[in-house]
Amino acid sequence: MSTLSLRVLNRALLQRQFLLARTDATPLEVIGRLVAMQAQEPNWPFVGLWSRIRGFEHSDLTTLLEDRQVVRSSLLRSTQHLAGADDFRRFRPLLQPVLDRTARTAYFSRNSAGLDTDELVATGLRVLGGRAMPRKELARRLAQGHPGRDGRILAGEVEVRTALVHDPATAGWGAWGNRSSVSVTAVRVAEPAGAKELIRRYLTAFGPASVKDVQAWSGLTRLSEVVAEMRAELRWYRDPHGGELVDLADAELPDPDTPAPARLLPGFDNALLGHADRTRIISDEDRKRIMPGRALVRPAFLVDGRVHGSWSVSDGELRLTAFRPLPVQDRAAVADEAQRLLPFVAARRVSFSAPS
């Protein structure tokens, strides 16, 4: 069993994420390759696709949302993601136990104590009536039927427990941060995909990886037995610490000396969140800077394939903040990539700060 270095794992991740070289694939193809793109805030997937697709424009994703070929909803790890509509209908029921586990947390259970959850969901679906409705209206109607309970939390529980997708207008490009008003629509799901298919799709975008990595990305548990059943179709490796990694048998690993260009990753990008052990792309020290709390993952920039700083947009300025001094050529490469991003994020100038 071969041992893979962090450098090999880094280059494999970048290649499979289209971060070694931009692709000419369509946005729908790229989203499918990545299984789903974290969309905790609506603007970030647009930036994630810009960093991966040659010549990507806002309208390329907006059209997919308007045509309902791509939807935004709760999915992996019970968080908001963009996914191809067909993938969403098949993977949402497979991942529903993860979302049900979220619905049993104290945040929801304190508010719905004593309620029949199946009846709550049925009431929510009756209120929606198969049409788009603002979350605020759904919350108001549920609160009317359940006096003394927080309608916002009831509406949130309905959204976690059943497949509701966001209106394209509130899932598309717009103001930074989350939207104050989101409309949701109930959709029918399909026969659930199997866990083996999800694991294969994960490895295509994130492998080689451990069972813990797959579980951290998906939220599913007890996947060791599933992976063991797939042994004959997988290739097995060890990581630098001696842990077991698996990969698709026909997946090629890139040359570890392949140059990695400067890249700007959006907030919440799954390239940073797709593993339990994230040291292939970010150090533990920098992870604390990019992910200071459970609900925040800051935008990051990569130098030689690894996180070296964060960035933000405010008042027409794209601000780059390096975590350590950078060589002149690396600083210039990051600044050039940021300069190319300016028109996409409607900013006018780039600033760069780094410790001396």
N, C-alpha and C positions, 0 to 999 in steps of 0.2 A: 504494500500500500504506500504510494508516493506521498511525501510531505510537501505541501504547497506553502510557499512564502507569502507574506502579506503583500509583497509587490505583485506576485502572480494573481492573487485574489483581487487586488485593486484593479489591475488591467482587465481582468475578466469581467468584473462588475461594470467598469466604464464602457467596455466594448458592447456588452449586452444592453446597456442603458442608452446607447447612441451618444455617449459622452466622449469617446475617443475621436469620433468623426461624425459630423452631422450627416443625416440620412436624407435620401430623396423619397422615402416612404411617405404615404399619406398620414395625416393626423389620426385617422381611424385605425390604420395599421399599427401606428406607434402606440396608441393607447391600448390596443389589443395585445401587442407584444409585452407591454408593461403590466398587463392584466387590468390594472386600474391606476389612476393618478390621484394622489392625495389632493383634495379640494376643500380643505378646511376653511379657506377663504377663496372666493370665486376667481380672483385674478391670477392666483399663483399657477394653476395648470397652464395658462396661456404662456407664462414665462418659461415653464418647464418644457413646453413644446418648442418655443423659440430656441432654446438652448440645444435642442436635439434635432430639429428639422431645418434643412437648408431652405431659406426663403419663406419661412412660416409667417403668416399674417393673421391678425385677429379674426378676420372673417372666415378663415379656414375652419376654426373651431366653432364660431358662432353659428355657422350654417348647420353643422352637425347637431348642435343643441336644438336649433329651431326645427330641424327635421326629425328630432327625437331618435337619431341614430346613436347619440351619446346622451347619457343621463347623469344627473348629480343626485346622490342619495347616500344614506348611511350604508356602509358596506364593511370593508376590512377594519378590524379592531373597533367596530361600531363608530367609526369616524366618517366624515364626508369624503366621498371619492367620485371622480368621473370614471365611467366605464361605458364600453359599447353596450347598447341596449340589449342585444342578445346575450352577452356575457352577464349582464346584470340580472336578467330574468333567470339564468341558470345558476349563478353563483350565490345570489341572495338567499335562496332557501337552504343551500349548503351551509352558509355562514349564519343563518338565523339563530342557532343556539348561542352564538357569541353575543348577538344583539339581545337575546332574551336574558342572558346573564347580566348584561348592562342594565336591563329594565328591572332587575331584582336588586340593584344597589339601593342604598339608603335614600339617595336623592329622589328616586321615583317611588320606592316602596312606602316611605313615610307619608307621601301625599295620597297614594291609592290604597292604603291599608283598609281592608274590609270590602274592597270592590272586587267583582269577578273580572279578571283581566280579559277573558274572551269576550265578555259582554262590553267592556270598555272599547275594545278594538272594533267590535261590531257596531257600536254606537258611532264611533268616529267615522267608519266607512259609510254609514247611513247619512251622516251629516255631510260628508264630502259628496256623496251621490255621483261619483264618477266624473266630477268636474274639478277644475283647478279652484282652489280656495286659499286666501291668505291664511297663514298660520294664526294670525291674531284673531281672525273670525272663527276658525276651528276652536281655538282656545276659549273664546267667549261663549260659543255654543255648548261646549263641554262643561264649562263652569256653571252655566245656567242649569244644566241637568244634574250637576253634582255640587250643590251648595256647600260652601265651607272648604272647598278644595281649590287649589291653584290650577286654573285652566291651562296656563302655559305649560306646566309640568305634565298635566294630563295629555295635552296635544303632543308633547315631546315623547311621552310613552307610547302613544299610538304610532308615532313615526318610527320608533325603534322596533315595535313589535310587528309591524306590517310594512309592505313595500310601498313607500310614498316617494315620488320623485319630484324634484324642484322645477318650477316654471323656468323655461329657458331665459326669460328676461332677468331673473334673479340669480341664475347660474352662470351668466355670461360676463363679459368684460365690463368693468364700471369702476366705481369708487373703490379705494383700497379698504381692506377689512371686510367684515361681514355686513350683509345688507340688513337694514332695520325691518324690512318687510319681505317675507319669502312666501310664495304660493306653492302649494303641494297638490299632487294628484295621485290617487291610488292606481297602481298598475297590477296586472296579473303576472304572476311568476310562472315559470315553466317547470318541467321535471328537473330536479336538482342535479347538477353535475356531481361526479364522484370526487372524493378526496384525492384519488390518484391523479385525476386530470388537473386539479388545482396545483398539486405538487409539481407536476411536469411543467405547467405554465409558469410557476414560480421559478423553477430552476432555469428556464429559458431566459428569464430576465434578471435573476439574482445569483445564480449558481456560480461555482460550487458553494454549498451551504450545509449547515447542520440541521438536524430535526428541530432544535431549539430556534434556529433562525426562521424556519418556515412557520413555526407556531407564533413567534413574536410578530411576524408580518401579518399573518392571517387572523390571529386571535384564537384559532382552533387549538385544542389540546389533544393529547393521546395519539399523536401521529407516528410514534415510533413503530407501532405494529404495522401501520399502513406502509411505511417506508421499507420495513423488513420484508413485506410481501412483494415489494417492487425490486428486491435485490438483484434479480437476474437482468433487469433492464437498466440498471444504474452502474455508474463507475464510482468507486470509493477512494477517498483520499484521507489524509490527516492534515490538520491545520498546524501552525507553528507551535501550538501548545499540546499537541498530541490528540486533540479531539477528532472525532470522525466527521467527515464531510461527504456529501453525495453530489452527483451531477448526472446529467443525461449522458448516456454511453457514447453518443455521437457528437457531443459538444466539444469544440476545440478550444484550447486555452491560448490566448495571444502571447506573443513574445513579451516577457516582462520588461524588455528594454524599449518597447514601443513608446514613442513620445506621447505625452498627454497634454493637450492644450489647456490654456486657462479657460475655465467655465464658470458662469454664474448660475447657481442653483436657486430656485425659488424657496420661499418658506414652506416647510412641511414636505419637502421632496422625499419620495420613498427611496431614492438612492441613499439617503442618510438614515432612513427609518426601517429599511427592509431586512435587517438582521438583528439578532440578539447581541452578537459581538460585532460592533460597528468599527472596530479598529482597522479594518481594511481601507477605510476612507476617512476616518476622523479619529484623532487621539482622544483618550479619556479626558484629558485636560480641556481640549477644545470643545468636546461634547458638552461640558458644563456651560460653556459660553454660548453655544448655539441652541442648546436645549436647557434653559435655566429652570424650567418647570414643566409639568405634565402637559399643559395646554399651549405651550409655545415652542415653535421650532423656527428660528430666525433664518432668513436667506443667508446663503454661504457662498464663498467663492473658492474654487479649487486651483491649486498650483501643483503641477506634476501629479495630478490625480488625487490630491488630498486637501482637506479643508485647511485654509490658512487665514481665513478672516470672514467677516460678515459684510453685508451691504444693506442699504435702505434707500428709499426714495421719499423725499419731502421737499416741498416748496421749489419744485423744478430742479432739484439737485439729486444726483445719484451718489451717495456717500459710500466709499469703500473704507473699511476699517480692518487693517491687518493686525493679527494677533502677535506678530513678531516681525523683526526687520526682514525685508525681502531684498534679494539681489536686484540690481537695476533692471536686468532683462525680464525678470519675473514680474516686477512691479509694472513695467511697461506693457507686458502682455495682458495683465489683468485690466489695466486702464484702457487698453485698446478694445478689449471685449466689452467693457462697460460703455465705451463710447459708441459701439455699434448698437447697444441696447437702448440708448437714449431715446430715439424716436419712437420705439415700441412702447416705452413706458411714459411717454410724453414728458420727459425731463430735458433740460437744456445744457447741463454741465455735469462734469464728474469731479469729485474731490476725493483725495486719498490721504488717509492718516495711518501712521505706523509708529510703533515705539522706536526710539533711536537706539 
